[in-house]
Amino acid sequence: MATDAPPPSKAGTPLPSTEEFVQVQESAEFGELRSSYRSFAFPLTVGFIVWYLLYVLLSNYAGDFMGTKLFGNINVALVLGLGQFLTTFLIAWWYSRHAAAKLDPKAEAIKSRMEGGA
């Protein structure tokens, strides 16, 4: 005895059908959510990769520059290397704020409608 109804979730409510997922994926609201994510994540990802590759290339091909002492035993390589960690944490913090302000409310609205809460 086959039915077209989706199986229930762990909470006992029925899961959305494949057609409902496709409909949401093609909606303007989901497109806006995806666009908001991509317009934030892609430029930062490209920028960080360029920054990382610059550090690697400088380490390999500009040893004299990277070895330049800034003060005491602190040189350019150490400062730029620590800068890699700093930018990683800053990007994660910035993304967290962006997601909480722009992405999560839109995603929650879509989720609640898909789960029948709207």
Backbone as CSV, one residue per row, in Angstrom:
resi,resn,N_x,N_y,N_z,CA_x,CA_y,CA_z,C_x,C_y,C_z
1,MET,0.829,-1.157,0.000,0.000,0.000,0.000,0.888,1.239,0.000
2,ALA,1.078,1.827,-1.150,1.975,2.984,-1.314,1.170,4.278,-1.229
3,THR,1.752,5.257,-0.565,1.123,6.577,-0.500,2.111,7.614,-0.998
4,ASP,1.579,8.748,-1.443,2.441,9.817,-1.922,2.852,10.768,-0.803
5,ALA,2.326,10.562,0.383,2.655,11.442,1.503,4.089,11.176,1.950
6,PRO,4.818,12.257,2.260,6.182,12.064,2.733,6.172,11.431,4.120
7,PRO,7.259,10.760,4.470,7.316,10.133,5.791,7.346,11.189,6.885
8,PRO,6.904,10.855,8.074,6.942,11.834,9.164,8.370,12.056,9.644
9,SER,8.609,13.255,10.168,9.911,13.558,10.752,9.989,12.941,12.134
10,LYS,11.101,13.116,12.810,11.262,12.580,14.162,10.260,13.206,15.129
11,ALA,9.857,14.449,14.834,8.893,15.129,15.702,7.463,14.693,15.406
12,GLY,7.260,13.886,14.374,5.930,13.398,14.056,5.223,14.198,12.978
13,THR,5.761,15.359,12.587,5.141,16.154,11.522,5.652,15.658,10.178
14,PRO,4.827,15.708,9.138,5.274,15.232,7.831,6.373,16.131,7.258
15,LEU,7.317,15.516,6.573,8.388,16.259,5.922,7.874,16.831,4.604
16,PRO,8.434,17.954,4.149,8.036,18.509,2.851,8.374,17.531,1.720
17,SER,7.578,17.581,0.677,7.810,16.705,-0.470,8.931,17.264,-1.346
18,THR,9.386,16.447,-2.256,10.421,16.874,-3.198,9.949,18.074,-4.001
19,GLU,8.701,18.061,-4.404,8.152,19.164,-5.186,8.172,20.473,-4.383
20,GLU,7.879,20.363,-3.087,7.908,21.564,-2.248,9.331,22.103,-2.110
21,PHE,10.307,21.211,-1.982,11.697,21.655,-1.926,12.103,22.358,-3.219
22,VAL,11.715,21.789,-4.344,12.043,22.392,-5.642,11.356,23.745,-5.785
23,GLN,10.113,23.832,-5.363,9.363,25.091,-5.441,10.049,26.175,-4.611
24,VAL,10.480,25.833,-3.409,11.176,26.809,-2.559,12.507,27.185,-3.181
25,GLN,13.230,26.204,-3.712,14.533,26.474,-4.315,14.404,27.434,-5.497
26,GLU,13.305,27.378,-6.210,13.097,28.247,-7.363,12.432,29.575,-7.002
27,SER,12.095,29.772,-5.734,11.404,30.995,-5.320,12.350,32.189,-5.278
28,ALA,11.775,33.375,-5.397,12.557,34.615,-5.337,13.170,34.803,-3.954
29,GLU,12.439,34.394,-2.924,12.939,34.547,-1.554,14.207,33.722,-1.330
30,PHE,14.211,32.473,-1.817,15.389,31.628,-1.683,16.528,32.175,-2.533
31,GLY,16.209,32.678,-3.720,17.221,33.293,-4.578,17.864,34.495,-3.902
32,GLU,17.061,35.276,-3.186,17.589,36.421,-2.456,18.511,35.964,-1.320
33,LEU,18.121,34.911,-0.626,18.946,34.356,0.451,20.279,33.864,-0.102
34,ARG,20.224,33.119,-1.189,21.436,32.590,-1.814,22.324,33.721,-2.315
35,SER,21.716,34.744,-2.904,22.472,35.888,-3.407,23.139,36.658,-2.273
36,SER,22.431,36.822,-1.174,22.983,37.515,-0.011,24.181,36.754,0.546
37,TYR,24.074,35.442,0.604,25.184,34.614,1.075,26.383,34.717,0.130
38,ARG,26.111,34.532,-1.139,27.208,34.537,-2.117,27.901,35.891,-2.233
39,SER,27.127,36.967,-2.157,27.743,38.298,-2.287,28.629,38.620,-1.091
40,PHE,28.432,37.936,0.008,29.297,38.119,1.167,30.449,37.120,1.155
41,ALA,30.141,35.842,0.978,31.133,34.783,1.139,32.155,34.721,0.010
42,PHE,31.724,34.855,-1.224,32.663,34.690,-2.338,33.761,35.752,-2.355
43,PRO,33.439,37.046,-2.253,34.535,38.034,-2.255,35.505,37.846,-1.083
44,LEU,34.982,37.519,0.103,35.868,37.296,1.246,36.729,36.062,1.042
45,THR,36.169,35.030,0.475,36.939,33.815,0.214,38.057,34.091,-0.782
46,VAL,37.727,34.766,-1.878,38.745,35.099,-2.879,39.817,36.003,-2.265
47,GLY,39.382,37.008,-1.517,40.333,37.912,-0.883,41.263,37.189,0.074
48,PHE,40.721,36.276,0.877,41.565,35.563,1.826,42.530,34.628,1.109
49,ILE,42.074,33.967,0.064,42.970,33.072,-0.681,44.107,33.862,-1.314
50,VAL,43.789,35.022,-1.877,44.837,35.877,-2.451,45.824,36.299,-1.366
51,TRP,45.316,36.718,-0.222,46.154,37.131,0.911,47.034,35.975,1.369
52,TYR,46.486,34.755,1.458,47.252,33.583,1.856,48.328,33.256,0.818
53,LEU,47.952,33.258,-0.460,48.934,32.948,-1.505,50.033,33.997,-1.571
54,LEU,49.696,35.260,-1.328,50.709,36.308,-1.272,51.717,36.001,-0.170
55,TYR,51.231,35.591,0.985,52.111,35.239,2.096,53.026,34.074,1.709
56,VAL,52.461,33.044,1.093,53.256,31.875,0.685,54.293,32.271,-0.360
57,LEU,53.882,33.047,-1.346,54.822,33.470,-2.395,55.929,34.356,-1.835
58,LEU,55.573,35.278,-0.963,56.597,36.111,-0.334,57.560,35.255,0.489
59,SER,57.041,34.256,1.180,57.894,33.376,1.983,58.864,32.599,1.111
60,ASN,58.404,32.204,-0.077,59.250,31.412,-0.967,60.211,32.249,-1.792
61,TYR,59.770,33.408,-2.258,60.554,34.159,-3.237,61.088,35.495,-2.748
62,ALA,60.695,35.928,-1.573,61.177,37.216,-1.064,61.697,37.042,0.363
63,GLY,62.627,36.097,0.491,63.175,35.778,1.806,63.819,36.971,2.493
64,ASP,64.526,37.792,1.724,65.172,38.961,2.328,64.133,39.926,2.895
65,PHE,63.068,40.154,2.134,62.008,41.038,2.605,61.335,40.455,3.842
66,MET,61.004,39.173,3.789,60.309,38.547,4.915,61.192,38.491,6.161
67,GLY,62.499,38.449,5.963,63.429,38.407,7.081,63.757,39.770,7.660
68,THR,63.218,40.825,7.081,63.484,42.186,7.566,62.999,42.325,8.999
69,LYS,63.909,42.712,9.877,63.553,42.888,11.290,62.792,44.193,11.468
70,LEU,61.680,44.101,12.159,60.875,45.285,12.441,61.262,45.870,13.789
71,PHE,61.374,45.017,14.804,61.873,45.420,16.121,62.251,44.158,16.877
72,GLY,63.347,44.198,17.590,63.833,43.024,18.309,64.008,41.846,17.373
73,ASN,63.449,40.702,17.747,63.503,39.512,16.896,62.233,39.340,16.058
74,ILE,61.423,40.361,15.981,60.172,40.316,15.218,60.456,40.777,13.790
75,ASN,60.156,39.888,12.842,60.380,40.247,11.438,59.051,40.292,10.669
76,VAL,59.126,40.664,9.406,57.942,40.804,8.556,57.193,39.477,8.444
77,ALA,57.922,38.380,8.307,57.284,37.064,8.162,56.417,36.734,9.371
78,LEU,56.907,37.004,10.553,56.138,36.713,11.762,54.876,37.574,11.830
79,VAL,55.028,38.845,11.527,53.875,39.748,11.570,52.828,39.327,10.540
80,LEU,53.253,39.030,9.325,52.295,38.599,8.297,51.694,37.237,8.633
81,GLY,52.484,36.341,9.209,51.967,35.030,9.610,50.911,35.163,10.692
82,LEU,51.169,35.998,11.688,50.164,36.236,12.725,48.947,36.948,12.136
83,GLY,49.191,37.771,11.124,48.088,38.431,10.423,47.151,37.433,9.762
84,GLN,47.687,36.284,9.341,46.851,35.228,8.765,45.837,34.732,9.800
85,PHE,46.313,34.502,11.021,45.408,34.059,12.088,44.395,35.137,12.420
86,LEU,44.863,36.358,12.520,43.972,37.467,12.857,42.867,37.615,11.816
87,THR,43.224,37.582,10.530,42.194,37.740,9.498,41.229,36.558,9.477
88,THR,41.715,35.361,9.804,40.820,34.209,9.877,39.750,34.427,10.941
89,PHE,40.166,34.864,12.123,39.205,35.110,13.196,38.289,36.287,12.872
90,LEU,38.829,37.327,12.258,37.994,38.475,11.898,36.937,38.106,10.865
91,ILE,37.332,37.328,9.880,36.373,36.906,8.856,35.287,36.037,9.477
92,ALA,35.663,35.123,10.372,34.668,34.269,11.032,33.703,35.115,11.865
93,TRP,34.224,36.083,12.594,33.387,36.966,13.409,32.452,37.792,12.523
94,TRP,33.004,38.345,11.442,32.223,39.168,10.531,31.112,38.344,9.874
95,TYR,31.454,37.120,9.446,30.442,36.260,8.841,29.347,35.922,9.853
96,SER,29.736,35.659,11.076,28.756,35.351,12.119,27.761,36.494,12.296
97,ARG,28.249,37.707,12.318,27.370,38.879,12.434,26.484,39.019,11.193
98,HIS,27.074,38.841,10.005,26.320,38.938,8.763,25.221,37.879,8.715
99,ALA,25.565,36.656,9.082,24.586,35.570,9.046,23.450,35.829,10.030
100,ALA,23.789,36.269,11.227,22.754,36.520,12.232,21.815,37.652,11.805
101,ALA,22.362,38.656,11.139,21.551,39.818,10.760,20.803,39.626,9.446
102,LYS,21.421,38.998,8.476,20.845,38.954,7.126,20.374,37.568,6.692
103,LEU,21.133,36.527,7.002,20.829,35.205,6.460,19.867,34.410,7.342
104,ASP,20.129,34.386,8.633,19.324,33.550,9.528,17.842,33.918,9.536
105,PRO,17.469,35.206,9.573,16.031,35.504,9.552,15.332,35.015,8.272
106,LYS,15.996,35.183,7.137,15.410,34.714,5.874,15.317,33.195,5.851
107,ALA,16.377,32.531,6.295,16.385,31.067,6.309,15.341,30.532,7.281
108,GLU,15.193,31.183,8.418,14.199,30.738,9.410,12.778,30.890,8.868
109,ALA,12.528,31.968,8.135,11.202,32.164,7.537,10.900,31.064,6.531
110,ILE,11.870,30.740,5.703,11.682,29.666,4.714,11.475,28.337,5.434
111,LYS,12.288,28.071,6.437,12.191,26.809,7.185,10.830,26.665,7.863
112,SER,10.366,27.731,8.504,9.087,27.613,9.216,7.929,27.387,8.237
113,ARG,7.993,27.998,7.061,6.962,27.752,6.051,7.038,26.319,5.543
114,MET,8.257,25.828,5.351,8.423,24.446,4.858,7.930,23.440,5.896
115,GLU,8.092,23.768,7.146,7.667,22.846,8.201,6.206,23.056,8.595
116,GLY,5.550,23.999,7.915,4.135,24.221,8.173,3.849,25.137,9.337
117,GLY,4.861,25.874,9.800,4.652,26.758,10.938,4.163,28.132,10.560
118,ALA,4.098,28.454,9.271,3.692,29.801,8.854,2.228,29.833,8.471
